Amino acid sequence: MGKEYLRLNDLVAAEQFLVQAKEIAPRDALTLNELGVLYLRTGNLGAAKTNLERAIELDPSNPDLENTYVNLGHTYRKLKYVVRTRLCD
């Protein structure tokens, strides 16, 4: 539900559902990615970075997380991280 609310730009509802999903499954990388995207969109860059990095840390070779690397790159750019790269295998 959180992802759908995020797609519909209902950020309040999206956050409620995604935070609840994270509480239920704190090791779900896809939920962490969606939460990171939410925080990136709302300007909470610290929380975005934390959630996106954790998603990658949990499952770095998951092909479904390809966008997570892109989202993290956007977060680093907004945080003005000049050199912070990781090669993907």
C-alpha positions as CSV (number, residue, x, y, z in Angstrom):
1,M,0.0,0.0,0.0
2,G,2.8,2.4,0.8
3,K,4.3,2.1,-2.6
4,E,1.0,2.8,-4.2
5,Y,0.4,5.9,-2.0
6,L,3.9,7.1,-2.9
7,R,3.0,6.7,-6.6
8,L,-0.1,8.7,-6.0
9,N,1.9,11.4,-4.2
10,D,0.0,10.9,-1.0
11,L,3.2,11.2,1.1
12,V,1.5,11.2,4.5
13,A,-0.3,7.9,3.9
14,A,2.7,6.4,2.1
15,E,4.9,7.2,5.2
16,Q,2.4,5.6,7.5
17,F,2.2,2.4,5.6
18,L,5.9,2.2,4.8
19,V,7.0,2.8,8.5
20,Q,4.5,0.1,9.6
21,A,5.9,-2.3,6.9
22,K,9.4,-1.6,8.2
23,E,8.4,-2.3,11.7
24,I,6.9,-5.7,10.6
25,A,9.8,-6.6,8.3
26,P,12.9,-4.5,9.1
27,R,15.1,-6.5,6.8
28,D,13.0,-6.1,3.7
29,A,15.2,-4.3,1.3
30,L,12.4,-3.3,-1.1
31,T,10.5,-1.6,1.8
32,L,13.6,0.2,2.8
33,N,14.1,1.4,-0.7
34,E,10.6,2.8,-0.9
35,L,11.0,4.5,2.4
36,G,14.2,6.0,1.2
37,V,12.5,7.3,-1.9
38,L,9.8,8.8,0.2
39,Y,12.3,10.6,2.4
40,L,14.3,11.7,-0.7
41,R,11.1,13.3,-2.1
42,T,10.3,15.0,1.2
43,G,13.8,16.4,1.6
44,N,14.7,14.2,4.6
45,L,18.0,13.3,3.1
46,G,19.6,11.8,6.2
47,A,16.7,9.3,6.6
48,A,16.8,8.6,2.8
49,K,20.5,7.9,3.0
50,T,20.1,5.6,6.0
51,N,17.3,3.6,4.5
52,L,18.8,3.2,1.0
53,E,22.2,2.2,2.4
54,R,20.6,-0.3,4.7
55,A,18.6,-1.8,1.7
56,I,21.8,-2.3,-0.2
57,E,23.7,-3.6,2.8
58,L,21.0,-6.3,3.3
59,D,20.9,-7.6,-0.2
60,P,23.6,-6.0,-2.4
61,S,23.3,-8.4,-5.4
62,N,19.5,-8.4,-5.6
63,P,18.7,-7.3,-9.2
64,D,15.4,-5.8,-8.0
65,L,17.5,-3.2,-6.1
66,E,19.0,-1.7,-9.2
67,N,17.0,1.5,-8.7
68,T,18.1,1.6,-5.0
69,Y,21.6,2.4,-6.2
70,V,20.2,5.1,-8.5
71,N,18.2,6.5,-5.6
72,L,21.2,6.5,-3.3
73,G,23.2,8.3,-6.0
74,H,20.6,11.0,-6.2
75,T,20.6,11.3,-2.4
76,Y,24.4,11.6,-2.3
77,R,24.2,14.3,-5.0
78,K,21.7,16.3,-3.0
79,L,23.9,15.8,0.1
80,K,26.8,17.1,-2.0
81,Y,28.8,13.9,-1.6
82,V,31.5,14.4,-4.2
83,V,33.3,11.1,-4.2
84,R,31.1,8.2,-3.1
85,T,30.9,5.5,-5.7
86,R,30.5,1.7,-5.7
87,L,31.1,-0.5,-8.7
88,C,28.3,-2.9,-9.4
89,D,29.2,-6.4,-10.5
